């Protein structure tokens, strides 16, 4: 099998998905069959305990596998090419730490680390929805908006470690009322993420009622901005809010909409399905914005397949509605790009980590 541009020999692989709230570990056979899986809570805010937790999971996996395996890690951030330290992590206790070096010391071997969006895209390109496609753009639509590019089974990783970071570009071809756009935690306004993330959907719905959002999670907190970015740094790679949406976090991040219980993106889509006018209008705006944003990606990357992940990817109407609309913005007389839902669900991240070898 060819993965990440290299012929793979038969062996077992361990993948670890390091999230803000959980750590998941899987053992894959040479064909991609899942042999073992375990999920534990993440030791939030504690770097030494994070290293220990990952190390213990890998050691447990190898006891079950009865052999030493390759280890790939999906993280909620990236490794700085300049310093070798972690950066742009929503799990802020990892930022500025020599995570790769410390983990390799603890495990006494080389470890490969990639951003969680890269792992998602690689998983779907290797044996998921985009299997066999030459150019794949993997999209995460959840608590944040992330992306990654895989070409010929190999993740593209540029010199700034921000390849595929479409969520922090401005929404293209803005319509009336979309400028300057909502404020983004990265310090700018009108980023694609502020419109297309789960929290973005909720905020748009709430604004349509003339109300302000009072979010139950601190989306884009000041602590996060001050510890990671600040006004001088807009070179982001998947820094979004916690867990970045590979799980259904984007649909569960809830905000208060006037009196009553908080709502999440799942509620907005459910209300639209039930025929509520404000929710229908919100979803129509969302689909139109997603079509424009993906058309912009097609004009630059020209992928054969775009695979959607994250909680929002579970909304069935997106696939037909977006492909019906994006032709108006793609610089071509036809659009052959396929828009597909992921195959592996929230397992794509941990599977992609294993496929880094």
Residue pairs with C-beta under 8 A, 6 or more apart in sequence:
1 7
1 8
1 30
1 31
1 32
1 126
2 8
2 152
2 153
3 122
3 126
3 153
3 355
3 357
4 122
4 153
4 154
4 155
4 355
4 356
4 357
5 152
5 153
5 154
8 30
8 357
9 30
10 30
11 30
11 67
11 69
11 70
12 27
12 28
12 29
12 30
12 35
12 65
12 67
12 69
12 70
13 27
13 28
13 69
13 70
13 71
13 72
13 354
13 355
13 357
14 25
14 26
14 27
14 28
14 58
14 61
14 62
14 65
14 69
14 70
14 71
14 72
14 354
15 25
15 26
15 28
15 71
15 72
15 73
15 74
15 119
15 350
15 351
15 352
15 353
15 354
15 355
15 356
16 23
16 24
16 25
16 54
16 57
16 58
16 71
16 72
16 73
16 74
16 350
16 353
17 23
17 24
17 25
17 74
17 116
17 119
17 246
17 349
17 350
17 353
18 42
18 50
18 54
18 73
18 74
18 75
18 76
18 91
19 42
19 76
19 91
19 116
19 242
19 243
19 246
19 247
19 349
20 42
20 44
20 76
20 90
20 91
20 242
20 243
21 41
21 42
21 44
21 242
21 243
22 39
22 40
22 41
22 42
23 39
23 40
23 41
23 42
23 50
23 53
23 54
23 57
24 37
24 38
24 39
24 40
24 349
24 350
25 37
25 38
25 39
25 57
25 58
25 60
25 61
25 350
26 34
26 36
26 37
26 61
26 347
26 350
26 351
26 354
27 34
27 35
27 36
27 37
27 61
27 64
27 65
27 69
27 354
28 34
28 35
28 351
28 354
28 355
29 35
32 126
32 127
32 351
32 355
34 347
34 351
35 64
35 65
36 61
36 64
36 65
37 350
38 57
38 60
38 61
40 53
40 57
42 50
42 53
42 91
43 49
43 50
43 52
43 53
44 91
44 93
45 93
46 93
47 93
47 94
47 97
50 91
50 93
50 94
51 99
51 102
51 103
51 106
52 106
54 73
54 103
54 106
55 103
55 106
55 107
58 69
58 71
58 107
61 69
62 68
62 69
68 109
70 112
70 354
70 357
71 107
71 109
71 111
71 112
72 111
72 112
72 113
72 114
72 119
72 352
72 353
72 354
72 355
72 356
72 357
73 103
73 111
73 112
73 113
73 114
73 353
73 356
74 113
74 114
74 115
74 116
74 118
74 119
74 349
74 350
74 352
74 353
75 86
75 89
75 94
75 99
75 113
75 114
75 115
75 116
76 89
76 90
76 91
76 94
76 115
76 116
76 238
76 239
76 242
76 243
76 244
77 86
77 87
77 88
77 89
77 90
77 91
77 94
77 95
77 115
77 237
77 238
77 239
78 86
78 87
78 88
78 115
78 161
78 162
78 237
78 238
79 85
79 86
79 87
79 99
79 100
79 113
79 161
80 86
80 87
80 161
81 159
81 160
81 161
84 98
84 100
84 101
85 95
85 96
85 97
85 98
85 99
86 94
86 95
86 96
86 97
86 98
86 99
87 95
87 96
87 228
87 237
88 95
88 228
88 229
88 236
88 237
88 238
88 239
89 95
89 228
89 239
90 144
90 224
90 239
90 240
90 241
90 242
90 243
90 244
91 242
92 223
92 224
92 227
92 228
95 227
95 228
99 113
100 111
100 113
103 111
103 113
104 110
104 111
112 356
112 357
113 356
114 122
114 155
114 157
114 352
114 353
114 356
115 146
115 148
115 161
115 237
115 238
116 140
116 146
116 238
116 244
116 246
116 349
117 138
117 140
117 146
117 147
117 148
117 164
117 238
117 244
118 138
118 148
118 155
118 157
118 164
118 352
119 348
119 349
119 350
119 351
119 352
119 353
119 355
119 356
120 138
120 140
120 146
120 148
120 246
120 309
120 342
120 348
120 349
120 352
121 136
121 137
121 138
121 147
121 148
121 149
121 150
121 155
121 164
121 307
121 352
122 138
122 148
122 150
122 153
122 155
122 352
122 355
122 356
123 344
123 347
123 348
123 349
123 351
123 352
123 355
124 130
124 131
124 136
124 138
124 307
124 309
124 342
124 343
124 344
124 348
124 352
125 131
125 133
125 136
125 138
125 150
125 153
125 307
126 153
126 352
126 355
127 343
128 307
128 342
128 343
128 344
128 348
129 305
129 307
129 340
129 341
129 342
129 343
130 136
130 138
130 150
130 304
130 305
130 307
130 340
133 303
133 304
133 305
133 338
134 151
134 152
134 304
135 149
135 150
135 151
135 301
135 302
135 303
135 304
135 305
136 149
136 150
136 151
136 303
136 304
136 305
136 306
136 307
137 147
137 148
137 149
137 164
137 297
137 301
137 303
137 305
137 306
137 307
138 147
138 148
138 149
138 150
138 164
138 306
138 307
138 309
139 145
139 146
139 147
139 166
139 294
139 306
139 307
139 308
139 309
139 310
139 313
140 146
140 147
140 244
140 245
140 246
140 309
140 310
141 196
141 197
141 198
141 245
141 250
141 290
141 308
141 309
141 310
141 311
141 312
141 313
142 197
142 198
142 243
142 244
142 245
142 246
142 247
142 248
142 249
142 250
142 251
142 309
142 310
142 311
142 312
143 197
143 198
143 199
143 217
143 219
143 240
143 241
143 242
143 243
143 244
143 245
143 249
143 250
143 253
143 310
144 167
144 193
144 197
144 238
144 239
144 240
144 241
144 244
144 245
144 250
145 166
145 167
145 192
145 193
145 196
145 197
145 240
145 245
146 164
146 165
146 167
146 238
146 240
146 244
146 245
147 164
147 165
147 166
147 167
147 297
148 155
148 156
148 163
148 164
149 155
149 156
149 163
149 164
149 301
149 303
150 156
156 163
156 164
157 163
160 235
160 237
161 237
162 235
162 236
162 237
163 237
165 236
165 237
165 238
166 192
166 293
166 296
166 297
167 191
167 192
167 193
167 196
167 197
167 240
168 184
168 186
168 188
168 191
168 192
168 193
168 234
168 236
169 191
169 192
169 296
170 181
170 188
170 190
170 191
170 192
171 178
171 181
171 190
171 191
171 192
171 195
171 289
171 292
171 293
172 292
172 293
172 295
172 296
172 329
173 292
173 329
174 181
174 190
175 288
178 190
178 195
178 289
179 190
180 189
180 190
181 189
181 190
181 191
181 194
181 195
182 189
182 190
182 194
182 195
182 200
182 203
183 189
183 194
184 190
184 191
184 193
184 194
184 220
185 219
185 220
185 221
185 224
185 225
185 229
185 241
186 225
186 229
186 234
186 236
186 239
187 225
187 229
187 230
187 231
187 234
188 234
192 289
192 293
193 200
193 240
194 200
194 203
195 204
195 286
195 289
195 293
196 286
196 289
196 290
196 293
196 312
197 240
197 241
197 245
197 250
198 245
198 249
198 250
198 251
198 252
198 253
198 264
198 265
198 310
198 311
198 312
199 213
199 215
199 219
199 241
199 250
199 253
199 255
199 265
201 265
201 268
201 269
201 282
201 286
201 312
202 213
202 253
202 254
202 255
202 257
202 263
202 264
202 265
202 268
203 213
203 255
204 282
204 285
204 286
205 257
205 263
205 268
205 278
205 279
205 282
206 212
206 213
206 255
206 257
207 213
208 278
208 281
208 282
209 257
209 258
209 278
211 257
211 258
213 255
213 256
213 257
214 255
214 256
215 253
215 254
215 255
215 256
216 253
216 254
216 255
216 256
216 262
217 241
217 242
217 253
217 254
218 224
219 241
219 253
220 241
224 239
224 241
228 239
229 236
229 239
238 244
241 249
241 253
242 249
243 249
244 310
245 309
245 310
245 311
245 312
246 309
246 310
246 346
246 348
246 349
247 311
247 346
248 266
248 310
248 311
248 314
248 346
249 311
250 265
250 310
250 311
250 312
251 264
251 265
251 266
251 311
251 312
251 314
252 264
252 266
252 311
253 264
253 265
254 262
254 263
254 264
255 262
255 263
255 264
256 262
256 263
257 263
265 311
265 312
266 311
268 279
268 282
268 283
269 279
269 283
269 315
271 278
271 279
272 279
272 280
272 282
272 283
283 317
287 317
287 318
287 321
287 322
287 325
288 325
290 318
290 322
291 321
291 322
291 323
291 324
291 325
291 326
291 328
291 329
292 325
292 326
292 329
294 306
294 322
294 326
294 339
295 326
295 327
295 328
295 329
295 330
296 329
297 303
297 306
298 306
298 326
298 330
298 335
298 337
299 329
299 330
299 331
302 337
303 337
304 336
304 337
304 338
305 337
305 338
305 339
305 340
306 337
306 338
306 339
306 340
307 340
307 341
307 342
308 318
308 319
308 339
308 340
308 341
308 342
309 342
309 348
312 318
313 341
313 342
314 341
319 339
319 340
319 341
322 339
323 335
323 339
326 335
327 334
327 335
342 348
344 351
